[in-house]
Amino acid sequence: MSQYLITGNVPISGKIKASGNKNAALPCIAAAILAGAPVTLRNIPDIEDVQVMLDVYRSFGGSVETPEPGVYCLSLGNIRESRVPLEAAKKIRASILFAGPLLARTGKAILPPPGGDVIGRRRLDTHFLALTELGAVVDTDEDCGAFVFTAAKLKGADIFLDEASVTATENAVMAAVLAGGKTVINNAASEPHVQDLCRMLASMGAIIEGTGSNVLTITGVKKLGSCDYAIGTDYMEVGSLIGLAAVTRGELEISGPRPCDLRPAKTAFGKLGIVWEHEGHVLRVPKKQAMKVNHDLGGMIPKIDDAPWPGFPPDLTSIIIVVATQVAGTVLVHEKMFESRMFFVDKLIGMGGRIVLCDPHRAVISGPAKLAGSELTSPDVRAGMAMVIAAMAAEGSSVIRNVYQIERGYENLVGRLRLLGGQIERQD
């Protein structure tokens, strides 16, 4: 099993280009099934989850070409298979995203239960609700446990999602663009990656109104054409790099991020005395940071809590917990969306972090704490990156195992951090 060996207490400094948004790349690959002509996707990160999605696309009879790094040309004529391969489904939760486009193109989709990060219960009910409202029937294959979606013809509907699920919204949008009539999706997720998917589909000829809001109105069309679309940058990666620069006292310039994608993160990091400057699509993290908790009115302890967009992104909760250990003062971090995401904090406590885990959703962090190198195992993508940040801020050396989980979401992490001065190496 591969692992990282990290020597900490070394400032991260220099220039780096932000990778494409993983959470936009995955639904856009699935959406390519809807096209009646070749699709070109740009700014796609070279990570494990993307490669798995492309393998699933190929299993349906699609061809994938890579004329240059980060650019993929996808083409799919007649779909020869409507079943997502079992092994691929086990690897990533995003395999569920093929339900909507397969239904729209073939009237059938067979999906084994999706895998992915173990960060608590991750419901599929909202997907079923949305797709059944559009006319699909959902059964279970008792032999293999797969979900079987069928629909003679999808029809537009007025849908209210019982939660603002990102992937359920994306599935509903991809099914609705080829459904007959008009579809209204209420309580839709509106994250930047959902917006990327909607813009890609619009460039293919889909009619979508309300992109960026929680009400999407879709008028079905008979077919979609080709497109050449560049997805946005990964603001989760950017937030991780900002946190890394702050705790190692480094100066960093990140090119590519969209300022609007980082507004919720800027508010949360600001509570910890961490700021940055944004000029166009260049973000600069200064070397000198206050690194001190800004109290609420009356000297009250501030709270950082995640929420659906435009709230603080839950994928940055693990990152900001580590950052808070290096900031003077006390802060409450409230993870409201996943009940197991905080279970990595015992490793931070073992490194010297002053953290009280109140319950599965709340942690009180007091800093600054002097972290010591340790042996760690990555449980999921974001907690794994949080461990990298902790190790790079710590005194001494750390070993992080199960780095496959980290590399599912961060492109060429070791090589890019080494260019910034990080003392990190990958051992196979």
C-alpha positions in Angstrom: 0.0 0.0 0.0 1.4 3.4 -1.0 2.2 6.0 1.7 3.4 9.5 2.1 6.5 10.4 4.1 6.3 14.0 5.3 8.8 16.2 7.2 6.9 19.0 8.7 7.5 22.6 9.8 8.6 23.7 6.3 6.8 26.8 4.8 4.9 26.2 1.5 5.6 29.0 -0.9 5.5 29.7 -4.6 3.0 29.6 -7.5 0.6 26.9 -8.4 -2.3 26.5 -10.9 -5.5 25.2 -9.5 -6.8 21.9 -10.9 -10.2 21.5 -12.5 -13.1 20.8 -10.2 -13.5 17.1 -9.6 -17.1 17.5 -8.6 -17.8 19.1 -11.9 -15.8 16.7 -14.0 -17.7 13.6 -12.9 -21.2 14.7 -13.8 -20.0 16.3 -17.0 -18.5 12.9 -18.1 -21.8 11.2 -17.3 -23.7 14.0 -19.3 -21.6 13.2 -22.4 -23.9 10.1 -22.7 -26.7 12.5 -23.7 -24.9 13.9 -26.7 -25.6 12.8 -30.2 -22.2 14.0 -31.3 -18.6 14.1 -29.8 -18.1 16.1 -26.6 -14.8 17.9 -25.6 -14.2 18.5 -21.9 -11.3 20.7 -20.8 -9.6 21.4 -17.5 -10.3 17.9 -16.3 -8.1 16.8 -13.4 -6.0 13.6 -13.7 -7.3 11.8 -10.7 -8.5 8.3 -9.9 -12.2 9.2 -9.7 -12.1 10.7 -13.2 -10.4 7.6 -14.6 -13.0 5.4 -13.1 -15.8 7.5 -14.6 -14.2 7.3 -18.0 -13.9 3.5 -17.7 -17.6 3.3 -17.0 -18.2 5.5 -20.1 -16.1 3.2 -22.2 -18.1 0.2 -20.9 -21.2 1.6 -22.6 -19.4 1.6 -25.9 -17.9 5.1 -25.7 -14.5 6.1 -27.0 -12.2 8.5 -25.1 -9.3 10.4 -26.6 -6.8 12.7 -24.8 -5.2 15.1 -27.3 -3.5 17.0 -24.5 -3.3 16.8 -20.7 -6.6 17.8 -19.1 -8.6 17.6 -22.4 -10.8 14.6 -23.1 -12.8 14.0 -26.3 -15.7 11.7 -25.7 -17.9 10.0 -28.3 -20.7 7.5 -28.0 -22.9 6.2 -30.7 -25.2 3.3 -29.9 -25.2 2.4 -26.3 -24.4 -1.3 -26.0 -24.8 -1.6 -22.2 -27.0 0.0 -19.6 -25.3 -1.6 -16.6 -22.6 0.2 -14.5 -19.8 -2.3 -13.9 -19.9 -3.6 -10.3 -16.2 -2.9 -9.5 -16.5 0.7 -10.8 -19.6 1.3 -8.7 -17.8 0.1 -5.5 -15.0 2.6 -6.0 -16.9 5.9 -6.3 -20.2 7.3 -5.3 -20.4 9.3 -8.5 -21.4 6.1 -10.4 -25.0 6.9 -9.4 -24.7 9.9 -11.9 -25.2 7.5 -14.8 -28.8 6.8 -13.8 -30.3 10.0 -15.3 -28.5 10.0 -18.7 -28.9 6.3 -19.2 -32.6 6.6 -18.6 -32.9 9.5 -20.9 -31.0 7.7 -23.7 -32.0 4.1 -23.4 -35.0 4.0 -21.0 -33.0 1.7 -18.6 -30.2 2.0 -16.1 -28.8 -0.7 -13.8 -26.6 0.5 -11.0 -25.0 -1.5 -8.2 -25.1 0.4 -4.9 -22.4 3.2 -5.1 -19.3 3.3 -3.0 -17.1 6.3 -2.2 -16.1 8.0 1.1 -17.4 6.6 4.3 -18.4 9.8 6.0 -21.8 8.8 7.3 -25.1 7.8 5.9 -25.5 9.1 2.3 -29.1 8.7 1.2 -30.1 7.7 -2.3 -33.8 8.4 -1.7 -33.7 11.8 -3.3 -32.4 10.3 -6.6 -35.3 7.8 -6.6 -37.8 10.6 -5.8 -36.7 12.8 -8.6 -36.4 10.1 -11.2 -39.8 8.5 -10.3 -41.4 11.9 -10.6 -40.1 12.0 -14.2 -41.7 8.7 -14.9 -39.1 6.1 -14.0 -39.8 2.9 -12.1 -37.2 1.7 -9.6 -36.8 -2.0 -8.7 -34.1 -4.0 -7.0 -32.3 -7.0 -8.6 -32.5 -9.5 -5.8 -29.6 -11.5 -7.2 -27.0 -8.8 -7.1 -28.7 -6.0 -5.1 -28.5 -3.5 -8.1 -31.0 -0.8 -8.6 -32.9 -1.1 -11.9 -34.4 2.1 -13.3 -36.8 1.8 -16.3 -38.9 4.3 -18.1 -40.9 3.9 -21.3 -40.8 7.7 -21.7 -39.6 10.4 -19.3 -42.1 13.2 -18.8 -41.6 16.7 -17.3 -42.8 17.2 -13.8 -42.9 19.7 -10.9 -40.4 18.2 -8.4 -39.6 19.1 -4.9 -36.4 17.5 -3.6 -36.6 16.4 0.0 -33.0 17.6 0.4 -30.8 19.8 -1.7 -28.7 16.9 -2.8 -26.0 17.8 -5.4 -25.9 14.4 -7.2 -29.7 14.0 -7.1 -30.1 17.5 -8.6 -27.6 16.6 -11.3 -29.4 13.3 -12.1 -32.7 15.0 -12.3 -31.3 17.7 -14.6 -29.7 15.1 -16.9 -32.9 13.1 -17.1 -35.1 16.1 -17.6 -33.2 17.7 -20.5 -34.5 15.0 -22.9 -37.9 14.4 -21.2 -41.1 15.6 -22.8 -42.4 18.9 -21.6 -41.3 21.2 -18.8 -39.6 20.2 -15.5 -39.3 22.4 -12.5 -36.8 21.2 -9.8 -37.5 22.9 -6.5 -35.0 22.9 -3.6 -32.3 22.1 -6.1 -28.6 22.2 -5.2 -26.8 25.2 -6.6 -23.1 24.5 -6.0 -20.6 25.7 -8.6 -20.2 22.2 -10.0 -24.0 21.9 -10.5 -23.8 25.2 -12.4 -21.0 23.8 -14.5 -23.1 20.8 -15.5 -26.1 23.1 -16.4 -23.8 25.3 -18.5 -22.3 22.3 -20.3 -25.8 21.0 -21.1 -26.9 24.4 -22.3 -23.9 24.5 -24.6 -25.2 21.1 -26.0 -28.6 22.6 -26.7 -30.5 22.0 -23.5 -32.9 24.7 -22.3 -32.3 25.4 -18.6 -33.4 28.4 -16.6 -32.4 29.4 -13.1 -28.8 28.1 -13.1 -27.2 29.1 -9.8 -30.5 29.2 -8.0 -32.5 26.6 -6.0 -35.2 26.5 -8.7 -34.3 25.0 -12.0 -36.7 25.1 -14.9 -36.0 22.7 -17.8 -37.8 22.5 -21.1 -37.1 19.1 -22.7 -35.6 18.9 -26.2 -35.5 16.0 -28.6 -31.7 15.7 -28.8 -28.5 17.3 -27.7 -25.4 18.0 -29.8 -21.7 18.4 -29.4 -20.0 20.9 -27.2 -16.5 22.1 -26.2 -16.7 23.0 -22.5 -14.1 23.9 -19.9 -15.1 23.2 -16.3 -14.2 25.6 -13.4 -11.4 25.2 -10.9 -11.6 23.1 -7.8 -12.4 25.5 -5.0 -12.0 22.5 -2.5 -8.4 22.2 -3.6 -7.9 25.9 -3.5 -9.3 26.0 0.1 -6.9 23.2 1.0 -4.0 25.1 -0.4 -5.0 28.3 1.4 -5.1 26.3 4.7 -1.8 24.7 4.0 -0.1 28.0 3.3 -1.5 29.6 6.4 -0.4 26.8 8.9 3.1 26.5 7.4 3.4 30.4 7.3 4.1 30.4 3.6 3.3 32.8 0.8 1.3 31.3 -2.1 0.0 32.5 -5.5 -2.8 30.3 -6.9 -3.9 30.9 -10.5 -7.4 30.0 -11.9 -9.9 30.2 -9.0 -13.1 32.1 -9.5 -13.7 34.7 -6.7 -17.4 33.9 -6.5 -16.6 30.2 -5.7 -14.6 31.2 -2.6 -16.9 33.7 -0.9 -18.3 31.2 1.7 -14.7 30.0 2.5 -13.4 33.5 2.8 -16.0 34.3 5.5 -15.1 31.1 7.5 -11.3 31.5 7.1 -11.7 35.1 8.1 -13.0 34.0 11.5 -9.6 32.4 12.0 -7.7 35.5 11.0 -6.7 34.2 7.6 -7.2 36.4 4.6 -6.2 36.5 0.9 -6.2 38.8 -2.0 -8.0 38.1 -5.4 -7.1 40.0 -8.6 -9.0 38.6 -11.5 -8.3 34.8 -11.5 -5.1 35.1 -9.4 -5.4 34.5 -5.6 -2.5 35.5 -3.3 -2.2 34.2 0.2 0.2 36.6 2.1 2.9 35.2 4.4 1.9 37.3 7.4 -1.5 36.2 8.7 -3.1 37.2 12.0 -3.8 33.5 12.8 -6.1 34.7 15.6 -9.7 33.9 16.2 -12.0 36.8 15.6 -14.6 36.7 18.3 -18.3 37.3 17.7 -19.9 40.4 19.2 -19.6 40.5 23.0 -16.4 38.3 22.9 -18.4 35.2 22.1 -16.7 32.1 20.7 -17.4 32.0 16.9 -18.9 29.1 15.1 -18.1 27.7 11.7 -20.8 25.5 10.3 -21.3 23.9 6.9 -24.4 24.1 4.8 -25.6 23.5 1.2 -24.4 26.2 -1.2 -23.9 29.1 -0.7 -23.0 28.0 2.8 -19.5 26.9 3.9 -18.7 23.7 1.9 -18.8 20.5 4.0 -15.8 19.2 2.0 -13.7 21.9 3.7 -14.8 21.1 7.2 -11.9 18.6 7.8 -9.4 21.2 6.4 -10.6 24.1 8.6 -10.5 21.9 11.8 -6.7 21.3 11.2 -6.2 25.0 10.4 -8.0 26.0 13.7 -5.5 24.0 15.7 -2.8 26.5 14.6 -4.8 29.6 15.4 -4.8 31.5 18.7 -8.2 31.2 20.3 -11.2 28.9 20.5 -13.7 28.1 17.8 -16.6 25.7 17.4 -16.9 23.8 14.2 -20.3 22.3 13.5 -20.5 19.6 10.7 -24.3 19.3 10.1 -24.4 17.2 7.0 -22.4 14.0 7.6 -22.3 12.2 10.9 -18.9 10.5 10.5 -16.8 13.2 8.9 -15.3 14.3 12.2 -14.1 10.8 13.3 -10.6 11.6 12.1 -10.0 14.2 14.8 -8.7 11.6 17.3 -5.6 11.4 15.1 -5.2 15.2 15.4 -5.6 14.9 19.2 -2.9 12.2 19.1 -0.6 14.7 17.3 -1.2 17.3 20.0 -4.3 19.1 18.8 -6.4 20.6 21.6 -9.8 19.4 20.4 -13.0 18.4 22.3 -15.2 16.2 20.1 -18.6 17.1 21.6 -20.5 14.6 19.5 -20.4 13.3 15.9 -21.2 16.8 14.5 -19.4 19.3 16.8 -15.8 19.9 17.8 -14.3 22.7 19.9 -10.8 23.6 18.9 -8.4 25.7 20.9 -5.0 26.8 19.6 -2.3 27.3 18.8 -1.2 23.7 19.5 2.2 22.3 18.8 1.6 19.2 16.6 4.1 16.3 16.5 4.7 14.0 13.6 2.7 10.7 13.7 1.7 7.6 11.8 -1.7 8.2 10.2 -4.2 6.4 7.8 -6.4 8.4 5.4 -10.1 7.5 5.8 -11.4 9.6 3.0 -10.4 12.3 0.5 -10.8 15.4 2.6 -9.7 14.0 5.9 -6.7 12.6 4.1 -5.8 16.0 2.8 -6.4 17.4 6.3 -3.8 14.9 7.6 -1.3 16.1 5.0 -1.8 19.7 6.2 -1.4 18.6 9.8 1.8 16.7 9.0 3.3 19.6 7.1 2.6 21.9 10.1 3.9 19.4 12.6 7.4 19.1 14.1 9.2 16.0 12.9 8.2 13.3 10.4 4.8 11.7 9.6 3.7 8.7 7.6 0.3 8.7 6.0 -1.1 5.4 4.6 -4.0 4.6 2.3 -3.1 7.6 0.1 -5.2 6.2 -2.7 -8.1 7.9 -0.9 -6.3 11.3 -1.1 -5.3 10.9 -4.7 -8.9 10.2 -5.7 -9.5 14.0 -5.3 -6.1 15.8 -5.6 -4.1 15.8 -8.8 -0.4 15.0 -8.6 -0.4 16.1 -5.0 3.2 15.1 -4.1 4.8 16.5 -7.3 3.0 19.8 -6.9 3.7 20.2 -3.2 7.3 19.4 -3.8 7.5 22.3 -6.3 6.3 24.6 -3.5 9.0 23.4 -1.2 7.1 20.7 0.7 9.2 17.9 2.2 6.9 15.1 1.0 7.6 11.8 -0.9 5.5 9.0 -2.0 6.6 5.4 -1.2 5.1 2.4 -2.9 
